[in-house]
C-alpha cells in the first residue's frame, strides 16, 4: 500500500473517526484499521463497551446490559476479521438448561438441549407438543439461514434489491407479515407454551404480538447454537475487543464526549468534542444510538424529527442486588411470565407503562461463575420490561420503579418460596429509563433502539449510510440489521463493507433517492401516460429514443462514473486491478455477444417477418435490410449492451463484496462450498439433456403442430440450443451463481416486457394472432414475454461464462502459447469447479 507517512510527516492514510466504543463501534474501528485507515474511536465513558459494561461493588459483579450470549460465531468472526481469536481472551461456557421459565400457576419449564427431558416436560403440559416443538425448530432453522443469507447479512443499495422477485418469495416463506404470537398459537394450544416460545422477542425489545413470525429463528438459535456465558462477565468481551482494536492500530479517546458532527456541503469534515476539540476526518462512523445522532449531533433537525415518528423498542427497569447468601432455587437465567400475557405487552408498547403484573428476568451469574460474587453469596441482575419514555404520557417513574421492585419480590416469595429474600439484599443499584436515556444516549430510553416491525426491517430500516452526507456511516442496533449483539457485530461488518465499496467506486446510494432522478422519472412517466392516452403514432426510432436508449446510456454513464471514482484510492488499490480486468473482460464479452446476437438472430428475424408473424405499419420505420427494419437490428444490439452492462454492475458488486470480506478475514478460513467435480458434471449433464429434449420437442411442435403454436415453438427451438450449449459447458457455474443470474435477468426482462407491451399498444409493430396461443400480459402476448426472457438469459449466461472462463484461464496461468493450449486436459481444468 506504500508509505503511511507523507513527506511532511503527516499520516497519509485516510482518517476515520468512530463515535462510540460499543461493540459495533469497536468492531468497525478495528476492521477499518486493518483496511488501511488511521482510526480514532471517541467514547463518552471511561471504559469501552457502551451498555456492555459492568458494575462492581463489595465483591459482586454485574453485567449492566446484555447477559445472554447467542450465536457465538458472530463474536468469533468479529475477532477473526482483525487477525485475532476470541479464545485467546475469554472463556465461553455453554449454559444448560438455558433458562427456567416459571408460569403463573406455579409450574415451570426448563429449556434444555436434552431432547428426552424436553419431551417429558412438554408432553406433561400438552399432548403432542414435542412433535410441534421439533417442527418449530425446523421452521426456525429455515428462517435463520434464509434471513441471514438474504436479508440480515447483506447491504441493500436500492429498494428494488429488497423487493426483488426472490426476496418477495422469501418474505412470504419467512412469514414476515404474520405475527409471531399468532404463528406460535398454531403450533401450541397451551397458553403457557405459547408464551414460553414467543417471549424471546423481548431479547430485542419487541412484542410477540407485533413481531413477525420470522423471529421463530430465536428459539432455534437457543437450542442449536446454545446459550453461552462468558467467564468474568460479558464486559470481558468488551475489554478483549478494545484490546484487539488497539492491537490493530485504533486509538481510543475515553471520557471524551462528542457535541456535534461537523458538516460542510454534502460531506462531514470531522467531530467536535464538548471540550472544544476538533477531530478532522475523511470518514465518520457513528456508533451512538442512531436517533440520538440525527437529533443531537447533526445540524439538519428536520431529519431528526422524522425519528420521533418511528416505532421504538421497550425500555427496562434494572435492579442489581448484592445478596448475602446463595439462593440455589434460582438457576443462571430465570424467566417469570405473567398470566395476562397479552395485556402486559399492551401496557408496555401501547400504554408505555409498567404492566400491572409484569413479566421479568433474573440473571444469577454466580450460579455458573463463582467470581461474580463473594463466597456463599449471590449476585442478582433483575430486568423488568416497561414502556419507553413518552413525553405526552404522565409517567411517574419513581412510583413505577417501586411497583416493579415490589412485584419482583412478591413473585419470589409466593412462587419460589423465598420468603426472607428482601432481608438478604445487601445493596441495590437501579437503572431506570431516564438513566438509559441520559447516560447511554438512548432515544426515549429504549434499551434496544428502533423496533423491528416490517416497515423497519431490511431496506426499510434506517440504513448504515447517510442519505446526503455520503461519508457519514452508522453502526449499532438502530440501523440495519437490528438489535442484539450478534446483529450489532454484523452491522459493523456491513458498515465497513459499504465504506470500502464507496471508496472503490461502486455507487452505494439508491439511484432514486436523489431529487434529480425522481424528477426525471416523473417526467418520463408523464410523457409515457400522455403517449398512451393519445395513442400517439410513435415511430420505431422514437421508441428507441424513449425506451431502449435511456437505460443503455444510463448504464454506460454509470460505468464511466464508477471507473473514474475508483481511481486514486490507495487504501483500496487491491481492488482496482480486479475491477479493471473484470470490466475489460465484460466489455469484450459484450462486443462478442453483440456480434453473435446479430448474426444468429438475422435469419430468424427475416423468417418471422417473411411469414407475417411480425409486421410493421408503413411510415413507422426508416428502412429495411432484407425484410427486417434497421431499428430491429438496433434493438438486439441495444438489448445486449444494456443487459451485459447490468450484469457487469452485479458482478462488480459481487466481486467487491467478496474481496472486501476476504480482506477482512485475517484468520485462515475453511472452504465449505461443498462442491465436487462429479456434482458439477451431473448438473451440466442433467441440465443439458433437459434443454436438448425441450429444444427437440419445440421443433417437433413446429413441424407437426398447429399454426397457433408456431411462434412459441420457433422461440424455444431457436433459443434453447444456445442455452443448452451454455449449460453443457458451464451449467455448474450458472447454478452456483444463480442469484447473480436471477438479479441480472429479472429487471431488464421486466423493463422490456413493459416497453414491448407499450410498443404493441401503440402499433409500432404487431404480431399476427394466427400464430399466437392467446394468453397475454396486458397487451403483451405470452410468446413475446418468453422471447425477452430467453434472450436475456442467453446474454447473461453468455457474459457470465465468458468472464468466469477468462478468470479461470488466468488462474491456470495460460498466456495463449500453443504448447499450453495443446494440453488435452485444458478444457477440463478451465471448467473445473
Buried (B, 14 or more C-beta within 10 A) or exposed (E): EEEEEEEEEEEBBBBBBBBBBBBBBBBBBBBBBBBBBBBBBBBBBEBBBBBBBBBEEEBBBBBBBBBBBBBBEBBBBBBBBBBBEBEEBBEBBBBBBBBBBBBBEEEBBBBBBEEEEBBEBBBEBBEEBBEBBBEBBEBBBBBBEBBBEBBBBBBBBBBBBBBBEBBEEBBEEBBBEBBBBBBBBEBBBBBBBBBBBBBBBBBBBBBBBBBBBBBBBBBBBBBEBBBBBBBBBBBBBBBBBBBBBBEBBBEBBBEBBBEBBBBEEEBBBBBBBEEEBEBEBBBBBBBBBBBBBBBBBBEEEEBBEEBEEBBBBBBBBBBBBBBBEBBEBBBBBBBBBBBBBBBBBBBBBEEBBBBEBBBBBBBBBBBBBEEBBBEEBBBBBBBBBBBBBBEEEEBEBEEBBEBBBEBBBEBBBEBBEBEEBBEBBBEEBBBBBEBBBEEBBBBBBBBBBBBBBBEBBBBBBBBBBBEBBBBBBBBBBBBBBBBBBBBBBBBBBBBBBBBBBBBBBBBBBBBEEEEEBEEBEEEEEEEBEEBEEEEEEBBBBBBBEBBBBBBBEBBEEBBEEBEEBBEEBBBBBBBBEBBEBBBEBBBBBBEBBBEBBBEBBBEBBBBBBEBEBBEBEEEBBEEBEEBBBBBBBBBBBBBBBBBBBBBBBBBBBBBBBEBBBEBBBBEEEEEEEEBEEEEBBEBBEEBBEEBBEBBEBBBEBBEEEEEEBBBBBBBBBBBBBBBBBBBBBBBBBBBBBEBBBBBBBBBBBBBBBBBBBBBBBBBBBEBBEEBBBEEBEEEBBBBBBBBBBBBBBBBBBBBBBBBBBBBBBEEBEBEEEEEEEEEEEBEEEBBBB
